[in-house]
Amino acid sequence: MRPEEEGTCRPLVVFSASDPPPVLWPSRQCSCVLACLVWEELLGLSIAALSTVTRCGLHFTLISNIAFESNSYRVIHNAAFYIGICLSMVLILAALLSSVATVRESEHLTAMGFFCFALAFCGLIPAAFWRYTHRTEVEDSMMDVYDFVYEEARKNASSFRRQELTAIHETFLCCGKHSPFGETGDIERETCPLGHAETAEEDCLQEIRDFLKKHMDFVSALLAVTICFMVYGMILTSFLWFSIHFSNNLDRKGKYTLRESTTSCCALQADHSG
């Protein structure tokens, strides 16, 4: 190398107070945040799947489609589907906005993500409160529908009601109502599936109650987990917004200036303000 080329300086990037360096999240922290947001997206998909199963499941649609003037279960059935789909869409949107905001470090997207999390939280709290205060309303409404169909089929020889009763027995694998004398009526012999008229240990009311109890226990657990994730999502998006807004980057501190030195080619000095 020629002596005159040894002192040649190459251009360097200069950071000043008026043009601070961009806030860059450490890759490990960014990956952790994105992983948590992915779990929240999966939680939203789980709510959507559960709402679809509740809407289209044979056990639920069979009771909901029965023509009954005071069929309150039909209202609960439709409301649960639409509320679940709306909550899942808001939750997925919040997770997506927060993920993009984390990568792009956007204050506006972070604020929108926080708003979506807060909106989903405000929708989940009334749903959880209703579930807590009306523990048996879903079960009671479905059993009322079965009582209506059973009594109508027993009193009248209408083939329409008997077909509905037969469909309920075949779906829930049960047989009529339990008799304290262990007797089986004519309606059970005509509408029960083969092999259940004499061997069924529990009546249909008990089978419906047990089926709904398992389903509603799962719904309650999913509601509790979702509420916890909503609180976590609001805290996370708040932390992201403040970090981006105030440029709190632990990897870079101070001001960087470039000056020439007589003893060496170039020197990069960092003047720390504190």
BAPA-751279 format. One record per residue (C-alpha): residue number from 1; residue in three letters; y, z, x. Coordinates in pm, whole numbers, plus 32768, in hexadecimal, padded with zeros to 4 digits. Each point is the difference from the previous one (the first is absolute). Layout:
BEGIN
    i   aa     y     z     x
  NUM  ALA     Y     Z     X
...
This chain:
BEGIN
    i   aa     y     z     x
    1  MET  8000  8000  8000
    2  ARG  815A  7FA9  8080
    3  PRO  80E8  8123  804F
    4  GLU  8113  7F7F  7F1A
    5  GLU  7F09  7FFB  7EDC
    6  GLU  7F94  8168  8029
    7  GLY  8142  8083  7F69
    8  THR  7FFA  7F18  7ED3
    9  CYS  8017  80C1  7EB5
   10  ARG  7F58  7F91  7EC4
   11  PRO  80A6  802C  7EA9
   12  LEU  7FAC  8146  7F52
   13  VAL  8022  8069  7E96
   14  VAL  8121  80F1  7FCE
   15  PHE  7FFD  8102  7EE8
   16  SER  814C  809A  7F9E
   17  ALA  806F  80FE  7EFE
   18  SER  808D  7EEF  7F20
   19  ASP  7EB8  7F41  8008
   20  PRO  7EEA  8109  8006
   21  PRO  7E97  7F9A  8036
   22  PRO  7F30  7FD1  7EC7
   23  VAL  7F2E  8120  7F83
   24  LEU  7E99  7FB4  8056
   25  TRP  7EED  80DD  7F7D
   26  PRO  7EEF  805B  80F5
   27  SER  7ECB  7F37  7FB3
   28  ARG  7F2B  8137  7FC7
   29  GLN  80F0  8093  7EFF
   30  CYS  802E  7EB1  7F55
   31  SER  7E88  7FCF  7FE5
   32  CYS  7FD6  815B  7F6B
   33  VAL  810D  7FC2  7EFA
   34  LEU  7F6E  7EAE  7FA2
   35  ALA  7EA3  8096  7FE3
   36  CYS  8081  8105  7F0A
   37  LEU  80AE  7EF2  7F35
   38  VAL  7EC0  7F35  7FF5
   39  TRP  7F4D  812C  7F6A
   40  GLU  810D  8012  7EF6
   41  GLU  7FCC  7E90  7FB1
   42  LEU  7E8C  8040  7FD9
   43  LEU  8052  8123  7F1C
   44  GLY  80D0  7F16  7F27
   45  LEU  7EE0  7F0B  7FF1
   46  SER  7F18  811C  7F9A
   47  ILE  80E5  805A  7EDE
   48  ALA  8008  7E94  7F92
   49  ALA  7E84  7FEA  8012
   50  LEU  7FD5  8141  7F3A
   51  SER  80F4  7F87  7EF6
   52  THR  7F43  7EB6  7FE5
   53  VAL  7EB2  80B2  7FDC
   54  THR  8093  80E1  7EF4
   55  ARG  808C  7ED3  7F4B
   56  CYS  7ED2  7F19  8015
   57  GLY  7EDF  80F7  8019
   58  LEU  7EFE  7FDD  7EED
   59  HIS  8001  8172  7FA8
   60  PHE  8179  8002  7FCE
   61  THR  8033  7EAF  7F56
   62  LEU  7EE7  8044  7F08
   63  ILE  80AC  8138  7F7A
   64  SER  815C  7F67  8012
   65  ASN  7FA3  7EC9  7F38
   66  ILE  7F74  80BE  7ED7
   67  ALA  80DA  7FCC  7ECC
   68  PHE  8078  815D  7FAD
   69  GLU  8155  8053  7F6B
   70  SER  802F  8143  80C2
   71  ASN  7F5D  7F82  813D
   72  SER  80DF  80B8  80F7
   73  TYR  7F1D  7FA2  8120
   74  ARG  8074  7E97  7FEA
   75  VAL  8166  806F  804B
   76  ILE  7F8D  80D4  8125
   77  HIS  7F23  7EE7  807E
   78  ASN  8119  7EFE  8005
   79  ALA  8105  80F0  808B
   80  ALA  7F1D  806D  811D
   81  PHE  7FC9  7E96  806B
   82  TYR  816C  7F95  8003
   83  ILE  807A  8140  80A6
   84  GLY  7EF2  7FE6  810B
   85  ILE  8050  7E93  804D
   86  CYS  8176  8046  8018
   87  LEU  7FCB  812A  80E6
   88  SER  7F15  7F3E  80E1
   89  MET  80F7  7EDD  801E
   90  VAL  811F  80EB  8057
   91  LEU  7F29  80B6  8100
   92  ILE  7F8B  7EBF  80A7
   93  LEU  8166  7F7B  8006
   94  ALA  807C  8144  809C
   95  ALA  7EF8  7FF4  8110
   96  LEU  8049  7E91  804D
   97  LEU  8178  8038  8012
   98  SER  7FD2  812E  80E2
   99  SER  7F14  7F3D  80E3
  100  VAL  80F6  7EE0  8027
  101  ALA  811E  80F8  8031
  102  THR  7F40  80AD  8117
  103  VAL  7FC1  7EB9  80B8
  104  ARG  815A  7F6B  7FCD
  105  GLU  80BA  814D  800D
  106  SER  80C7  7FB0  7EC7
  107  GLU  80C7  810E  7F53
  108  HIS  800F  7F42  7EB6
  109  LEU  7E89  7FC9  7FEB
  110  THR  7FC4  816C  8058
  111  ALA  80EA  8070  7EE9
  112  MET  7F4D  7F18  7F0A
  113  GLY  7EB2  8091  806D
  114  PHE  8080  8161  7FC5
  115  PHE  807C  7F9D  7EA7
  116  CYS  7EAA  7F6F  7FA5
  117  PHE  7F4E  813A  8076
  118  ALA  80F0  80D9  7F38
  119  LEU  7FD1  7F24  7ECC
  120  ALA  7E85  801B  8018
  121  PHE  801D  8178  8032
  122  CYS  80D6  8020  7EC6
  123  GLY  7EF5  7F41  7F40
  124  LEU  7EDC  80C9  8087
  125  ILE  8090  8156  7FB0
  126  PRO  800B  7FC8  7E83
  127  ALA  7EA3  7F67  800B
  128  ALA  7F75  812C  80B9
  129  PHE  80B6  80EF  7F16
  130  TRP  7F73  7F4D  7ECF
  131  ARG  7EA3  8011  8091
  132  TYR  8028  8175  8044
  133  THR  8086  8054  7EA5
  134  HIS  7F12  7F17  7F42
  135  ARG  7EB9  8041  80B4
  136  THR  7F18  7FA3  7EE0
  137  GLU  80D3  7F0B  7F38
  138  VAL  7F55  7ECB  808C
  139  GLU  7EA5  8091  7FC1
  140  ASP  805D  8076  7EA3
  141  SER  8094  7EB2  7F9C
  142  MET  7ECA  7F40  8070
  143  MET  7F15  80F3  7F4F
  144  ASP  80D2  7FE1  7EC4
  145  VAL  7FC1  7E8C  8003
  146  TYR  7E8A  803A  8023
  147  ASP  8002  80FD  7EE3
  148  PHE  80B0  7F06  7F22
  149  VAL  7F0A  7EE8  804B
  150  TYR  7ED4  80E7  7FD9
  151  GLU  806F  8086  7EAF
  152  GLU  805B  7EA8  7F7E
  153  ALA  7EAF  7F75  8069
  154  ARG  7F48  8126  7F67
  155  LYS  80B5  7FF7  7EB1
  156  ASN  8014  7E8A  7FD4
  157  ALA  7EFF  7EF4  803A
  158  SER  8100  7F23  80AA
  159  SER  7F5F  7F31  810F
  160  PHE  814E  7FE8  80B8
  161  ARG  8017  8177  8040
  162  ARG  7E91  8016  8053
  163  GLN  802C  7EF1  8105
  164  GLU  8121  80C2  809A
  165  LEU  7F31  8140  8001
  166  THR  7EDA  7F4C  809D
  167  ALA  80E3  7F73  810F
  168  ILE  8083  815E  804F
  169  HIS  7E9E  808B  8018
  170  GLU  7F91  7EE9  80E6
  171  THR  8133  801E  80DD
  172  PHE  7FFA  817A  802C
  173  LEU  7E82  8014  7FF0
  174  CYS  8009  810D  7EF7
  175  CYS  7F81  8031  7EA0
  176  GLY  80D4  8087  7EE3
  177  LYS  8062  816D  7FE1
  178  HIS  7F2F  8128  8063
  179  SER  7F57  80B0  7EDE
  180  PRO  7FBA  8177  801B
  181  PHE  7EB1  7FC1  7F55
  182  GLY  7FA0  7EEC  80F1
  183  GLU  7FE1  7F03  7EE8
  184  THR  8057  7E92  801B
  185  GLY  80A7  7F54  7EDA
  186  ASP  7FD9  7E9F  7F85
  187  ILE  8143  7F95  80A0
  188  GLU  7F80  8066  8158
  189  ARG  7EB9  7F45  7FCD
  190  GLU  80BC  7EC3  7FA6
  191  THR  8117  8007  8102
  192  CYS  7F73  80B2  8131
  193  PRO  7F6F  7F3B  8125
  194  LEU  7E8A  7FF2  8023
  195  GLY  7F75  813B  809D
  196  HIS  8137  80D4  7FBC
  197  ALA  7FD5  8061  7E94
  198  GLU  7F02  810F  804D
  199  THR  8032  804A  8171
  200  ALA  817B  8022  801D
  201  GLU  8053  8161  8074
  202  GLU  8178  7FE4  7FC5
  203  ASP  80BE  7F65  7EE2
  204  CYS  810A  7EF4  8024
  205  LEU  8120  80F3  7FED
  206  GLN  7F7D  80B6  8131
  207  GLU  7FC1  7EB9  80B9
  208  ILE  8162  7F87  7FB6
  209  ARG  8091  814C  8071
  210  ASP  7F3D  7FFD  8146
  211  PHE  8059  7E95  8049
  212  LEU  8173  8036  7FC9
  213  LYS  8002  8146  80C2
  214  LYS  7F84  7F4F  8139
  215  HIS  80F8  7EE6  7FD2
  216  MET  812A  80E2  7FBE
  217  ASP  7FA7  80E4  8125
  218  PHE  8012  7ED0  80E2
  219  VAL  814D  7F9B  7F63
  220  SER  808D  815E  8037
  221  ALA  7F94  8001  816D
  222  LEU  809C  7EA8  8035
  223  LEU  8144  8077  7F5F
  224  ALA  8010  812E  80E6
  225  VAL  7FC2  7F30  8139
  226  THR  80FF  7EFC  7F93
  227  ILE  810D  8106  7FC3
  228  CYS  7FC6  808D  815D
  229  PHE  8020  7EA5  8096
  230  MET  8140  7FC2  7F3B
  231  VAL  809E  8138  8092
  232  TYR  7F8B  7F97  815A
  233  GLY  8087  7EA0  7FC8
  234  MET  8159  8082  7F9E
  235  ILE  800D  80E2  8132
  236  LEU  7F8B  7EE5  80E2
  237  THR  80FC  7F03  7F7F
  238  SER  8117  8102  801B
  239  PHE  7FA3  8040  816A
  240  LEU  7FF6  7E89  8046
  241  TRP  8154  7FC8  7F61
  242  PHE  80A9  8116  80C6
  243  SER  7F5A  7F90  8142
  244  ILE  8076  7E9A  7FD3
  245  HIS  8159  8060  7F85
  246  PHE  8054  80EE  8119
  247  SER  7F3E  7F3B  810A
  248  ASN  7F38  812D  806D
  249  ASN  7F30  7F5F  8110
  250  LEU  7F66  80F7  80F2
  251  ASP  7FA1  7EEC  80F4
  252  ARG  816A  7F9C  804F
  253  LYS  8123  80EE  803B
  254  GLY  8155  7FD3  809C
  255  LYS  80D7  7ED2  8055
  256  TYR  7FA1  7EF1  80F5
  257  THR  80FE  7F4A  80DB
  258  LEU  7FDE  7F0A  811E
  259  ARG  80C8  8021  8144
  260  GLU  7FE9  7F67  8157
  261  SER  7FA8  80C9  8135
  262  THR  8061  7FBF  8169
  263  THR  7EC2  8096  808E
  264  SER  7F07  7F49  7F20
  265  CYS  7FF4  7EC6  7F2F
  266  CYS  801A  8090  7E9F
  267  ALA  7FF3  815E  7F6D
  268  LEU  7FC7  8063  7E95
  269  GLN  80A0  814E  7FB4
  270  ALA  7FD0  80C8  7EC2
  271  ASP  8122  80E2  7FA3
  272  HIS  7F68  810B  7F21
  273  SER  80F0  809F  7F0E
  274  GLY  7F2A  8132  7FCB
